[in-house]
Amino acid sequence: MLQSKSFLKRTKKGNAIKVVQEHYLRDDIWCSVECCKLCLQTGPVLSTSAMLTAQIPRPHYIVPDTNVFMNQIDIIEHPALHDVIIMQTVYEEIRHLSLPIYNRLRALINDQKKRFYVFSNEHHRETYIQRLKDESPNDRNDRAIRSAVKWYSTHLKKITNKENHIEVVLLTDDVGNRTKAQEEGLSAFSVREYVEGMTDTPELVDILGNSSNVEGDKKVPYEEHLTTSQITNGIKNGTLHQGTLNISMHNYLEGSILSNVNGADTQIMILGRPCLNRAIQGDVVAVQLLPKSEWLRTPTAVVVEEEEEANVNADLKEDGEPKEQNDELESEVIESSQPTGKIVGIIKRNWRPYCGFISKKSVKSSATSTFSENVLVVPMDRRIPYIYIRTRQAQNLMGQRILVSIDAWPKNSTYPQGHYVRALGAAGDKSTETEVLLLEHDVPFQEFASQVLNGLPVEGEAWRVTEEHLSGRADLRHLNICSIDPPGCTDIDDALHVRPLPNGNYEVGVHIADVTHFVKPFTSLDEEAANRGTTVYLVNKRIDMLPELLGSNLCSLRCNVDRLAFSCIWELTSDAEIVNVNFTKSVISSKASLTYEEAQILIDDTRKQDDLTKGIRILNQLAKKLHKKRIDRGAITLASPEVRFQLDFDSQDPVDVEMKELRETNALVEEFMLLANVSVAEKIYSKFPASSLLRRHPPPTSTKLKELSNAIKPLNFSIEFETSRALAESLDRAVLSDDPYFNKLLRILTTRCMMQAVYFCSGTLQFQDFRHYGLAAGIYTHFTSPIRRYSDVIVHRLLDAAINPDKNYGQELVDINKMQKLSDGNLYSIFL
């Protein structure tokens, strides 16, 4: 069945064109109920062992509407809820409303134990409805959900009898929608009504999102936010500034945004509770500049508060209520001034679940109390204000780390209001604190789902390179290739080789694990890698981007086994000048997996004269020349001390810490990886000038470096930073003969003044803005670590398409918008 509608649309040139939209309806979309014999279905999702509650003692499936997912996703994620039907109408709405919620919903759908089923009601012949005249899109969608619930109710009566009948329950907090559903004879409840009937899991009541937990304060501390239209007009006419709020790690009442003031990117300081106006770290805000008479005379003024007690509960009076804070300002007067402003609107909230603990002074109940009470949660992230929650478990949760979410921040409440999500464990416990660390940094650390693991080679560890793999690849297994890595490294991304050529030059190869052979675009494995983005290394463990079978085995360039690689091969002169470069997919067999120390021993041991050792010595000499060329171009050598932890063999607890020793072999690997990244960047940009994924390092802002330069003036040194070369030379000159650590300290401080390097899509900037300031490279990307960085996976695909112009590749490689989303960190959005 075909539904179609036509309408006129005006183009940018002003012409009117007729657009016809066709909507196909089907009658073979199955219900996915386990006992159904009417639908021609495979692999049903919904079980006959459906939900049971005290309020609805009969088996039933749950159908939440869009607002339930948006506001009560923590409830939906609870293990007690299962057998849920998600209407396509709801699924599409959530995808457009909130990417984080959408990602969490997809995770639930992929969890086979939860049994979440997406029903295509918008394409089912009996559930599709058209929008009525004068009907709002929201009302139409509510009616579509009710129509699908009615169909399911009728359908289930056909496939079950009275003894095993299964009902369908609509969950909605929209009173109007719920009333209409009940008038139509449907079973409908609010989330609170439904959860209160789940007497076996009383903690669910605490998890309910609630924006009215706490009565307003006697004193109204905040101004109303401007409307969206007022903010938009203010930004357009220049009276308002837009930016992402960055809160000081030392004082959550001191924030700033970076915005253009008088033609230059300038840090606008936002100081004190009233000026922050309910904004939280990471929010995108609209800021109004204060009069110049209120600007700071120093770029580092802070908000001075009343002295706090050592226990972080000093914001509470003895009776447990929040006490007022002193928002007066102090500043040191110097010649320059810095703009200050106040937040007048929130453009985009960046709320997330927060880890914290309950403030002891805010708990009034006894250990036996079963009543709900308002308590304050102190977030682990010092940039986040205290959060009000309402709970019946206050006494039980004392001394534990808990997870909470923010629901709202009314203008008459000193602190935001939220709800309890779950307990993480006892404070101080190693596993608990590790989970807190991962959650606070938004690191996905769950086990890989079964559908992700299903994308791995069926042979498992028995997978081998075959003759079929050699098709279209260079066979480089005869070369003396080796890898050089830290001790204990199992995810070996890269390997090198060198061999003399008859003309006196050298062939040098960097071989990178061919991850894209196993990770195909738009598979579950690819989506999971994009969602994780990178491998995260902790003191005692590693959170992998890819499943262990790939990261530590099939992709890892182990020695004495055939592996698939992507090779970058140069012809270099003895002075490390590039004659030409070639890129090819390859098959290699590494002859040795060395540590930095082992490779250094080979270089230094003059008795070793085998071909592999001679090759490493040649690579070392070429690396030194490459390094000198970089320094001459203006590359900066900064100090970033790295430490290594010694772990107890049995408990894996850290028992000692030591500085990492850097050897020539560290620099050897680094120089050739940098060279490969530059060469690949040039190649992909030549073929994809508008959609290459590149990496740039913006020059530092002058404010911080000026402060540092002023600080060392008494020692007759200064820092020049007009170019990276000027900065490098001024750092080289800053040496005190009687203090060997001074220069290293200065380089450490200079590192902290640097801007962060960022990914970007080449079509969004002019070529002169591509430059990597720290490396003094005109163009740069990441190619050499695809096992642990998803950006490198994308670059591998770009390079493969660049060297194989006849090969079909997905449109995502030339989609500027998707590439920019990826470079901005919205990795998962490229799959939408």
KOLVOPA-842250 format. One record per residue (C-alpha): residue number from 0; x, z, y. Coordinates in steps of 0.05 Angstrom, whole numbers. Each point is the difference from the previous one (the first is absolute). Example, Ala and Ser with C-alpha at 12.3 -4.5 7.8 and 13.67 -1.06 7.14 Angstrom:
residues 2
0;246;156;-90 $
1;27;-13;69 $
This chain:
residues 832
0;0;0;0 $
1;27;-19;68 $
2;-15;33;66 $
3;24;-35;63 $
4;-6;9;74 $
5;24;-40;59 $
6;17;17;71 $
7;35;-29;60 $
8;68;24;20 $
9;38;-15;64 $
10;74;-19;-7 $
11;56;20;47 $
12;-7;-68;34 $
13;-73;14;14 $
14;-28;-48;-52 $
15;-59;21;-43 $
16;7;-10;-75 $
17;-49;13;-56 $
18;23;49;-53 $
19;-34;4;-68 $
20;13;62;-43 $
21;-18;-3;-74 $
22;-13;63;-41 $
23;-4;-8;-75 $
24;-44;48;-41 $
25;6;11;-74 $
26;-41;32;-55 $
27;57;15;-48 $
28;33;58;37 $
29;-1;57;-49 $
30;-17;73;12 $
31;62;26;-39 $
32;-40;55;-34 $
33;27;17;-69 $
34;-65;-4;-38 $
35;-27;-63;33 $
36;-19;-58;-47 $
37;-33;-43;53 $
38;63;-16;41 $
39;51;-47;-31 $
40;58;46;19 $
41;70;15;-23 $
42;35;67;8 $
43;-56;43;29 $
44;23;53;50 $
45;-59;48;6 $
46;-8;50;-57 $
47;-64;28;-29 $
48;34;68;10 $
49;-18;-2;73 $
50;-4;55;53 $
51;-41;63;-12 $
52;-15;53;52 $
53;-44;61;5 $
54;-43;-37;51 $
55;-3;-65;-40 $
56;6;22;-73 $
57;-10;-71;-27 $
58;58;-48;-8 $
59;8;-42;63 $
60;47;-47;37 $
61;18;12;73 $
62;-6;-53;54 $
63;33;24;65 $
64;-11;-37;65 $
65;55;-20;48 $
66;0;63;42 $
67;8;44;-62 $
68;65;-36;-17 $
69;23;2;72 $
70;-14;74;12 $
71;1;31;-69 $
72;54;-38;-38 $
73;32;66;-21 $
74;-64;18;-37 $
75;-4;-69;-33 $
76;73;7;-24 $
77;-14;67;-34 $
78;7;-4;-76 $
79;-70;28;-9 $
80;-31;-65;27 $
81;-2;-60;-45 $
82;-44;-59;-19 $
83;-9;-26;71 $
84;-30;-67;20 $
85;30;-30;63 $
86;-43;-53;31 $
87;37;-62;25 $
88;-34;13;68 $
89;34;67;4 $
90;67;-25;-27 $
91;4;-55;53 $
92;-20;47;57 $
93;55;50;-19 $
94;51;-55;-4 $
95;-14;-18;73 $
96;-8;72;25 $
97;60;36;-28 $
98;60;-26;-39 $
99;23;69;-24 $
100;-70;17;-27 $
101;-3;-69;-31 $
102;66;11;-36 $
103;-23;67;-27 $
104;-65;-33;-24 $
105;39;-54;-36 $
106;42;53;-34 $
107;-65;33;-25 $
108;-26;-67;-25 $
109;66;-11;-37 $
110;-3;69;-33 $
111;-35;-13;-66 $
112;-15;74;-10 $
113;-43;2;63 $
114;-43;-60;-21 $
115;-14;-30;69 $
116;-35;-68;-2 $
117;-7;-50;57 $
118;-68;-35;-6 $
119;-4;-67;36 $
120;-69;12;29 $
121;12;-52;56 $
122;5;-55;-53 $
123;-53;25;-49 $
124;-63;-41;2 $
125;-46;61;-4 $
126;37;46;48 $
127;22;-46;56 $
128;-42;7;64 $
129;1;-37;65 $
130;4;33;68 $
131;-68;6;34 $
132;-14;-20;71 $
133;22;55;49 $
134;30;40;-58 $
135;69;30;15 $
136;58;-15;-48 $
137;2;74;-19 $
138;-74;3;-16 $
139;6;-65;-41 $
140;58;30;-40 $
141;-38;64;-13 $
142;-59;-41;-25 $
143;47;-41;-44 $
144;27;64;-32 $
145;-71;25;-13 $
146;-19;-67;-30 $
147;58;3;-48 $
148;-16;73;-19 $
149;-72;-20;-14 $
150;24;-58;-45 $
151;45;47;-39 $
152;-56;51;-9 $
153;-46;-54;-27 $
154;55;-31;-43 $
155;19;67;-32 $
156;-73;13;-19 $
157;3;-65;-40 $
158;62;17;-39 $
159;-12;74;-13 $
160;-58;41;-27 $
161;-28;67;24 $
162;49;40;-43 $
163;63;-33;26 $
164;-24;-25;68 $
165;53;-4;54 $
166;-19;6;73 $
167;33;-27;63 $
168;11;47;59 $
169;13;-24;71 $
170;47;45;39 $
171;-8;-6;75 $
172;6;47;60 $
173;-41;-48;42 $
174;-68;35;6 $
175;-37;-64;16 $
176;30;-37;-59 $
177;-14;58;-47 $
178;-72;6;23 $
179;-13;-74;-10 $
180;32;3;-70 $
181;-45;58;-20 $
182;-61;-36;28 $
183;18;-59;-44 $
184;1;46;-61 $
185;76;4;-6 $
186;39;63;-15 $
187;41;15;63 $
188;40;62;22 $
189;48;19;55 $
190;71;15;-23 $
191;-9;74;14 $
192;-64;4;-40 $
193;32;-36;-58 $
194;65;41;1 $
195;-37;66;4 $
196;-33;-19;-65 $
197;68;-7;-35 $
198;4;74;-16 $
199;58;-9;-48 $
200;45;-22;57 $
201;-16;47;59 $
202;64;-20;36 $
203;-32;-66;18 $
204;-41;34;54 $
205;66;17;36 $
206;22;-73;-4 $
207;-61;-25;37 $
208;19;-34;64 $
209;-32;37;58 $
210;8;-11;74 $
211;-36;63;21 $
212;38;55;-35 $
213;15;42;61 $
214;-40;19;61 $
215;27;-24;66 $
216;49;41;41 $
217;-25;38;60 $
218;48;-40;43 $
219;-6;-76;-5 $
220;74;-21;0 $
221;-5;-76;-4 $
222;-27;-59;41 $
223;-47;-51;-29 $
224;34;-62;-27 $
225;-14;-67;34 $
226;-44;-51;-34 $
227;30;-59;-37 $
228;-20;-48;56 $
229;30;45;53 $
230;65;4;-39 $
231;2;-75;-10 $
232;-12;-14;74 $
233;52;52;21 $
234;54;-30;-45 $
235;-16;-70;27 $
236;4;20;73 $
237;63;42;-11 $
238;-30;68;18 $
239;8;24;-72 $
240;58;-4;-48 $
241;-7;-9;-75 $
242;50;29;-50 $
243;10;39;-64 $
244;5;74;12 $
245;65;32;-23 $
246;0;76;-1 $
247;64;41;6 $
248;24;32;-64 $
249;14;63;39 $
250;-65;7;39 $
251;-67;-30;-20 $
252;-23;6;72 $
253;53;-50;24 $
254;-12;-73;-14 $
255;18;-69;27 $
256;-17;-74;-6 $
257;43;-61;14 $
258;-32;-47;50 $
259;17;-48;55 $
260;5;35;68 $
261;22;-40;61 $
262;24;-58;-44 $
263;42;41;-49 $
264;-13;34;-66 $
265;-4;74;18 $
266;-15;64;-36 $
267;-62;33;30 $
268;0;75;-13 $
269;-66;35;-17 $
270;6;75;7 $
271;-48;56;-16 $
272;-65;7;-38 $
273;-47;-28;54 $
274;42;-63;10 $
275;7;-13;-75 $
276;-77;4;-2 $
277;-11;5;-75 $
278;50;-54;-20 $
279;43;9;-62 $
280;68;-27;-21 $
281;-5;-75;-14 $
282;-66;-12;37 $
283;-3;-63;43 $
284;-21;27;67 $
285;-18;-21;71 $
286;40;36;53 $
287;-11;7;74 $
288;61;13;43 $
289;0;64;41 $
290;18;-3;74 $
291;75;-9;13 $
292;2;69;30 $
293;-14;27;-70 $
294;54;-43;-35 $
295;57;38;-32 $
296;67;7;33 $
297;32;-1;-68 $
298;-13;-42;-62 $
299;3;60;-45 $
300;-49;51;29 $
301;-41;38;-51 $
302;-63;40;0 $
303;15;74;2 $
304;-47;43;-41 $
305;-8;74;-10 $
306;51;28;-48 $
307;-22;-11;-71 $
308;9;49;-56 $
309;47;-19;-56 $
310;-59;-12;-48 $
311;-35;-63;24 $
312;-65;38;11 $
313;13;20;72 $
314;-55;-45;26 $
315;-51;50;-28 $
316;-24;65;30 $
317;-5;61;-43 $
318;-73;-17;-14 $
319;20;-68;-27 $
320;-25;-42;58 $
321;47;-49;34 $
322;32;26;63 $
323;11;-42;62 $
324;68;-31;10 $
325;39;-5;65 $
326;6;-73;18 $
327;44;11;62 $
328;60;-46;7 $
329;72;13;15 $
330;51;-54;15 $
331;72;-5;20 $
332;6;-39;64 $
333;49;-59;0 $
334;1;-64;39 $
335;-43;-45;-44 $
336;-74;8;-14 $
337;-43;-19;-60 $
338;-73;-21;-1 $
339;-51;48;-27 $
340;-72;-15;-20 $
341;-62;25;-33 $
342;-38;-29;-59 $
343;-69;-25;20 $
344;-21;-33;-65 $
345;16;-11;-73 $
346;6;-74;-19 $
347;15;12;-74 $
348;3;65;-39 $
349;58;9;-49 $
350;-28;59;-37 $
351;24;11;-71 $
352;-4;57;-51 $
353;46;57;23 $
354;37;52;-41 $
355;0;71;25 $
356;-17;72;-14 $
357;-55;48;23 $
358;18;46;57 $
359;-5;71;-27 $
360;-26;29;65 $
361;-59;-48;0 $
362;-27;24;-67 $
363;-52;56;7 $
364;-33;0;-69 $
365;17;45;-58 $
366;26;-22;-67 $
367;-70;4;-31 $
368;-37;-36;56 $
369;-38;-64;-17 $
370;-20;-18;71 $
371;28;-59;38 $
372;43;17;61 $
373;38;-37;53 $
374;76;4;-8 $
375;59;-33;33 $
376;48;-44;-39 $
377;72;-5;25 $
378;25;-71;-16 $
379;70;-9;-29 $
380;12;-55;51 $
381;16;38;64 $
382;-26;-57;42 $
383;-71;11;-24 $
384;-45;54;31 $
385;-34;54;-40 $
386;-63;-24;-37 $
387;-65;38;-9 $
388;-31;-3;-70 $
389;-58;36;-31 $
390;10;26;-71 $
391;-24;52;-51 $
392;69;3;-32 $
393;41;28;57 $
394;27;60;-39 $
395;17;-42;-62 $
396;36;-51;43 $
397;45;49;35 $
398;73;-13;-16 $
399;-14;-71;-23 $
400;14;-68;29 $
401;-66;-37;11 $
402;-22;-70;20 $
403;-51;-7;57 $
404;-31;-58;38 $
405;-23;-2;72 $
406;-73;-19;12 $
407;-8;5;75 $
408;27;31;63 $
409;-56;16;49 $
410;18;11;73 $
411;-23;73;-3 $
412;47;19;-58 $
413;72;21;12 $
414;21;-27;-69 $
415;-25;-58;-43 $
416;-51;14;-54 $
417;10;-21;-72 $
418;-13;16;-72 $
419;38;25;-61 $
420;21;-55;-50 $
421;39;35;-55 $
422;53;52;-15 $
423;70;-26;-14 $
424;32;63;-29 $
425;38;62;18 $
426;43;-1;62 $
427;74;-3;-17 $
428;-11;-32;-69 $
429;46;-60;-8 $
430;-53;-48;-27 $
431;-49;22;54 $
432;48;-9;57 $
433;21;-67;-28 $
434;-72;-23;-1 $
435;-8;25;72 $
436;61;-39;21 $
437;-27;-64;-31 $
438;-70;8;27 $
439;24;16;70 $
440;41;-64;1 $
441;-57;-41;-32 $
442;42;-19;-60 $
443;-42;-26;-59 $
444;26;40;-60 $
445;-56;-6;-51 $
446;15;-30;-69 $
447;-7;-75;-5 $
448;-71;-19;-19 $
449;-13;-35;-67 $
450;-19;-67;33 $
451;67;1;36 $
452;37;14;-65 $
453;-40;-56;-33 $
454;37;-48;46 $
455;67;16;-33 $
456;30;-45;-54 $
457;-34;13;-66 $
458;67;2;-35 $
459;18;63;39 $
460;73;21;-8 $
461;8;-55;-52 $
462;-7;-54;54 $
463;59;-48;0 $
464;23;-60;41 $
465;-17;-63;-40 $
466;17;-74;5 $
467;-67;-9;35 $
468;25;44;57 $
469;60;-45;12 $
470;-45;-56;24 $
471;12;-9;75 $
472;53;55;1 $
473;76;-2;5 $
474;34;29;-61 $
475;53;47;29 $
476;11;43;-61 $
477;72;-24;-6 $
478;21;30;67 $
479;35;67;9 $
480;-59;34;33 $
481;-2;75;11 $
482;-42;52;37 $
483;26;58;42 $
484;-49;57;12 $
485;-4;76;9 $
486;9;41;-63 $
487;-63;6;-43 $
488;-33;-62;31 $
489;-49;-33;-48 $
490;-37;-47;48 $
491;58;-49;10 $
492;-24;-51;52 $
493;64;-38;13 $
494;64;-26;-31 $
495;60;-41;25 $
496;50;-51;-23 $
497;59;-39;29 $
498;43;-56;-27 $
499;55;-41;32 $
500;-15;-74;13 $
501;51;-57;-7 $
502;1;-11;76 $
503;24;71;13 $
504;-68;27;20 $
505;-42;49;-39 $
506;-69;-4;-31 $
507;-35;67;13 $
508;-67;17;-29 $
509;-50;55;14 $
510;-51;4;-57 $
511;-65;37;12 $
512;-51;22;-52 $
513;-54;-53;-6 $
514;-59;48;6 $
515;-49;-56;19 $
516;6;-29;-70 $
517;-38;61;-24 $
518;-40;19;62 $
519;-47;-58;14 $
520;-41;-4;64 $
521;-68;32;2 $
522;5;35;-67 $
523;-13;74;-9 $
524;75;10;-7 $
525;12;-35;65 $
526;-54;38;36 $
527;28;67;-25 $
528;70;-19;23 $
529;-27;-19;68 $
530;-39;65;5 $
531;62;41;-16 $
532;45;-43;44 $
533;66;32;-21 $
534;33;46;-51 $
535;7;71;26 $
536;60;42;-21 $
537;-7;76;-4 $
538;53;52;-16 $
539;-18;3;-74 $
540;-43;-62;-13 $
541;-19;-69;22 $
542;-69;-28;17 $
543;5;-72;-22 $
544;-32;-60;33 $
545;-2;-37;-67 $
546;-14;27;-70 $
547;62;26;-36 $
548;0;-58;-49 $
549;15;-48;57 $
550;39;44;49 $
551;48;32;-49 $
552;1;-52;-55 $
553;-24;-73;2 $
554;16;-11;74 $
555;60;45;3 $
556;65;-40;-4 $
557;31;41;-56 $
558;65;-20;-30 $
559;6;-41;-64 $
560;-72;-23;-1 $
561;-30;-65;26 $
562;-41;10;63 $
563;-38;-45;48 $
564;27;-2;71 $
565;-6;-33;67 $
566;70;-21;21 $
567;31;-12;68 $
568;66;-37;-9 $
569;49;-16;56 $
570;64;-38;6 $
571;45;43;43 $
572;68;-14;28 $
573;56;51;-8 $
574;-19;24;70 $
575;-72;13;-23 $
576;-28;-59;39 $
577;-63;-31;-32 $
578;10;-73;-21 $
579;-69;-6;-33 $
580;-53;41;-34 $
581;-46;-14;-58 $
582;-61;37;-27 $
583;-25;-4;-71 $
584;-40;36;-53 $
585;49;18;-55 $
586;14;35;-66 $
587;59;48;2 $
588;35;49;-47 $
589;36;55;38 $
590;68;17;-32 $
591;3;71;29 $
592;-45;51;34 $
593;49;39;42 $
594;-7;60;46 $
595;33;-2;69 $
596;53;47;-26 $
597;14;-41;-63 $
598;6;-64;41 $
599;47;34;49 $
600;44;24;-58 $
601;5;-72;-25 $
602;21;-25;69 $
603;53;54;8 $
604;28;-4;-71 $
605;54;-54;5 $
606;6;-1;-76 $
607;-69;-30;-6 $
608;8;-76;3 $
609;-61;-25;-38 $
610;-45;-54;32 $
611;-56;49;18 $
612;47;48;36 $
613;35;-58;37 $
614;-69;-24;22 $
615;-19;68;28 $
616;66;2;39 $
617;-15;-69;30 $
618;-70;22;18 $
619;29;62;33 $
620;47;-41;43 $
621;-55;-49;20 $
622;-46;59;16 $
623;51;29;48 $
624;4;-66;37 $
625;-75;-5;3 $
626;-3;70;28 $
627;51;-16;54 $
628;-40;-61;21 $
629;-62;42;7 $
630;36;52;41 $
631;28;-54;45 $
632;-70;-27;11 $
633;-22;69;23 $
634;-27;35;-62 $
635;-5;75;9 $
636;31;50;-48 $
637;-43;61;4 $
638;5;66;-38 $
639;-57;20;-45 $
640;25;54;-47 $
641;-26;-5;-71 $
642;-1;56;-50 $
643;-5;4;-75 $
644;-34;56;-39 $
645;28;30;-63 $
646;-56;16;-49 $
647;-5;51;-55 $
648;0;-39;-66 $
649;-59;38;-30 $
650;-46;17;58 $
651;20;-58;46 $
652;1;50;57 $
653;52;-14;55 $
654;59;47;-6 $
655;50;-30;49 $
656;5;-51;55 $
657;59;-43;20 $
658;16;-56;48 $
659;1;-69;-31 $
660;70;-30;-1 $
661;2;-71;27 $
662;50;-47;-31 $
663;22;-71;13 $
664;-46;-23;-55 $
665;-60;27;38 $
666;18;-46;58 $
667;15;-57;-49 $
668;-72;0;-26 $
669;-29;11;69 $
670;35;-59;32 $
671;-23;-50;-52 $
672;-71;27;0 $
673;-2;-9;76 $
674;28;-70;-7 $
675;-54;-18;-51 $
676;-55;28;43 $
677;23;-41;60 $
678;8;-64;-41 $
679;-69;8;-31 $
680;-31;14;68 $
681;29;-65;28 $
682;-25;-39;-60 $
683;-72;25;-1 $
684;-6;-6;76 $
685;23;-73;-4 $
686;-59;-14;-48 $
687;-51;50;26 $
688;14;7;75 $
689;-69;31;13 $
690;-10;45;-60 $
691;67;27;-23 $
692;4;75;-13 $
693;61;23;39 $
694;30;65;24 $
695;25;15;70 $
696;31;60;35 $
697;-21;6;73 $
698;52;23;50 $
699;-4;74;18 $
700;-39;25;60 $
701;45;21;57 $
702;-29;70;10 $
703;31;35;-60 $
704;67;-35;3 $
705;5;16;74 $
706;-10;74;-16 $
707;53;-4;-54 $
708;48;-36;47 $
709;-11;53;54 $
710;14;54;-51 $
711;70;-27;-16 $
712;19;-16;72 $
713;38;66;8 $
714;46;-25;-56 $
715;13;-64;40 $
716;-39;-43;-49 $
717;-61;-43;12 $
718;-46;-41;-44 $
719;-13;-73;17 $
720;-59;-32;-36 $
721;-15;-66;35 $
722;19;-34;-65 $
723;14;25;-70 $
724;73;-19;9 $
725;6;40;64 $
726;-30;60;-36 $
727;46;-8;-59 $
728;62;-4;45 $
729;-20;61;41 $
730;-10;40;-64 $
731;69;-22;-25 $
732;31;26;65 $
733;-33;68;-4 $
734;54;36;-40 $
735;27;70;12 $
736;69;10;-30 $
737;-11;75;-9 $
738;-69;-7;-30 $
739;-4;-49;-58 $
740;-75;12;-10 $
741;-20;-17;71 $
742;-6;-75;-11 $
743;-40;9;-63 $
744;-47;48;35 $
745;-9;-49;57 $
746;-17;-56;-49 $
747;-51;45;-34 $
748;-33;15;68 $
749;2;-74;17 $
750;-36;-16;-65 $
751;-57;45;22 $
752;-6;-39;65 $
753;-10;-66;-37 $
754;-67;-34;-9 $
755;-24;-10;-72 $
756;10;-68;-32 $
757;-67;-33;-15 $
758;-28;-57;-41 $
759;-35;-57;37 $
760;-30;-69;-11 $
761;43;-54;31 $
762;-60;-34;32 $
763;-15;60;44 $
764;65;3;40 $
765;48;-45;36 $
766;65;-15;-36 $
767;42;40;50 $
768;-40;62;-20 $
769;19;-7;-74 $
770;67;33;11 $
771;22;60;-41 $
772;35;43;52 $
773;38;46;-48 $
774;26;-55;-45 $
775;12;-49;58 $
776;-37;-53;-41 $
777;-42;-54;32 $
778;-48;-1;-60 $
779;-8;47;-58 $
780;-46;18;-58 $
781;-3;41;-64 $
782;14;-38;-64 $
783;45;43;-42 $
784;-44;57;-26 $
785;-65;-28;-30 $
786;-4;54;-53 $
787;-9;54;53 $
788;-27;-37;62 $
789;-63;-43;2 $
790;24;-37;62 $
791;56;-30;-43 $
792;-51;-25;-50 $
793;-35;-39;55 $
794;67;-28;24 $
795;16;-22;-71 $
796;-65;-39;-2 $
797;16;-31;68 $
798;70;-20;-23 $
799;-27;-29;-66 $
800;-49;-43;40 $
801;55;-20;49 $
802;47;-26;-54 $
803;-56;-33;-41 $
804;-40;-40;51 $
805;-40;-34;-56 $
806;-22;66;-30 $
807;-70;25;14 $
808;-1;66;37 $
809;-57;43;26 $
810;-28;-7;70 $
811;20;73;12 $
812;71;-24;12 $
813;-21;-40;61 $
814;-55;47;25 $
815;29;30;63 $
816;-54;54;5 $
817;10;25;-71 $
818;76;-1;8 $
819;-6;40;64 $
820;-45;51;-33 $
821;51;7;-55 $
822;57;8;49 $
823;-40;53;38 $
824;-4;41;-64 $
825;-71;-20;-20 $
826;26;-25;-66 $
827;-65;8;-38 $
828;-39;-40;52 $
829;32;-66;-22 $
830;-44;3;-62 $
831;-66;4;39 $
